[in-house]
Amino acid sequence: MPQWRQGLTKSLHKTRSMPESRYFQLATVDASGVPFCRTVVFRGITDENELVVISDTRSDKYNQLGQNSNAQVCWYFSKTREQYRFSCLATIITANQDISFVKQHWDKLSDAGKKQFLWGEPGTPRNDGTALQIEGSFDEVPPHFCVILLSIEKVDFLNLRGNPQNREWHQKDANGNWVSQSLIP
Ligand SMILES: Cc1cc2nc3c(=O)[nH]c(=O)nc-3n(C[C@H](O)[C@H](O)[C@H](O)COP(=O)(O)O)c2cc1C
């Protein structure tokens, strides 16, 4: 396991009672290079060092990652005062591509979580005064539900504890082995 991932495992453990530590910021760029950033929920990390996020193929982030798979994650753990900045390459798995994989993630959601995907087209105008209707069923994966896998390629870690603070850079060498370097913060 790479050194940075051992650190991330510890950060997650130390902050396990804090729901806000399961949110991170995900930045993407659109076709003209304009950046967009939003908060998403951490759903896990694979053995291949991919962060797992669930999302919607009707969202801007889906279109942006389809045009440019480069993404950056910024994740701050306030309790331990640690920031991880992950440079990632995104792969999106849709229900069309791998229904059993996508369904595993759909089935883990609470009904309240599933509802987020059943209120109609995100980002389109909403009529004032009318309640949103659920379209579809909790038992079936909606066609627009997707899983984003963010493969971590480079890591810029900063720990604010200590004087001076501790900053580390991690990236893979030509053979794919992770190498680490301490940096002046
Ligand atoms: C705490 C929090 C968690 C969120 N988690 C997710 C998530 O896991 N997946 C997601 O697609 N959007 C999530 N959102 C909503 C996004 O931040 C964003 O508003 C939405 O996905 C539309 O983004 P886009 O138009 O840039 O694609 C979350 C928002 C908040 C405030």
PDBQT file of the ligand as one rigid body, heavy atoms in Angstrom, charges set to zero:
ROOT
HETATM    1  C1  LIG A 201     -22.441  17.582   1.166  1.00  0.00    +0.000 C 
HETATM    2  C2  LIG A 201     -22.721  17.381  -0.306  1.00  0.00    +0.000 A 
HETATM    3  C3  LIG A 201     -22.516  16.141  -0.871  1.00  0.00    +0.000 A 
HETATM    4  C4  LIG A 201     -22.777  15.928  -2.231  1.00  0.00    +0.000 A 
HETATM    5  N1  LIG A 201     -22.529  14.701  -2.786  1.00  0.00    +0.000 NA
HETATM    6  C5  LIG A 201     -22.693  14.511  -4.116  1.00  0.00    +0.000 A 
HETATM    7  C6  LIG A 201     -22.343  13.260  -4.717  1.00  0.00    +0.000 A 
HETATM    8  O1  LIG A 201     -21.859  12.327  -4.063  1.00  0.00    +0.000 OA
HETATM    9  N2  LIG A 201     -22.519  13.134  -6.054  1.00  0.00    +0.000 N 
HETATM   10  C7  LIG A 201     -23.012  14.154  -6.821  1.00  0.00    +0.000 A 
HETATM   11  O2  LIG A 201     -23.142  13.959  -8.035  1.00  0.00    +0.000 OA
HETATM   12  N3  LIG A 201     -23.348  15.335  -6.283  1.00  0.00    +0.000 NA
HETATM   13  C8  LIG A 201     -23.198  15.546  -4.947  1.00  0.00    +0.000 A 
HETATM   14  N4  LIG A 201     -23.512  16.761  -4.384  1.00  0.00    +0.000 N 
HETATM   15  C9  LIG A 201     -24.063  17.830  -5.240  1.00  0.00    +0.000 C 
HETATM   16  C10 LIG A 201     -22.900  18.489  -6.011  1.00  0.00    +0.000 C 
HETATM   17  O3  LIG A 201     -22.114  19.250  -5.120  1.00  0.00    +0.000 OA
HETATM   18  C11 LIG A 201     -23.405  19.381  -7.146  1.00  0.00    +0.000 C 
HETATM   19  O4  LIG A 201     -24.197  20.427  -6.639  1.00  0.00    +0.000 OA
HETATM   20  C12 LIG A 201     -24.208  18.593  -8.180  1.00  0.00    +0.000 C 
HETATM   21  O5  LIG A 201     -23.691  17.287  -8.365  1.00  0.00    +0.000 OA
HETATM   22  C13 LIG A 201     -24.215  19.309  -9.541  1.00  0.00    +0.000 C 
HETATM   23  O6  LIG A 201     -22.871  19.467  -9.947  1.00  0.00    +0.000 OA
HETATM   24  P1  LIG A 201     -22.442  19.670 -11.483  1.00  0.00    +0.000 P 
HETATM   25  O7  LIG A 201     -23.554  20.449 -12.129  1.00  0.00    +0.000 OA
HETATM   26  O8  LIG A 201     -21.168  20.430 -11.413  1.00  0.00    +0.000 OA
HETATM   27  O9  LIG A 201     -22.269  18.326 -12.097  1.00  0.00    +0.000 OA
HETATM   28  C14 LIG A 201     -23.267  16.990  -3.027  1.00  0.00    +0.000 A 
HETATM   29  C15 LIG A 201     -23.451  18.244  -2.444  1.00  0.00    +0.000 A 
HETATM   30  C16 LIG A 201     -23.181  18.433  -1.114  1.00  0.00    +0.000 A 
HETATM   31  C17 LIG A 201     -23.387  19.813  -0.534  1.00  0.00    +0.000 C 
ENDROOT
TORSDOF 0
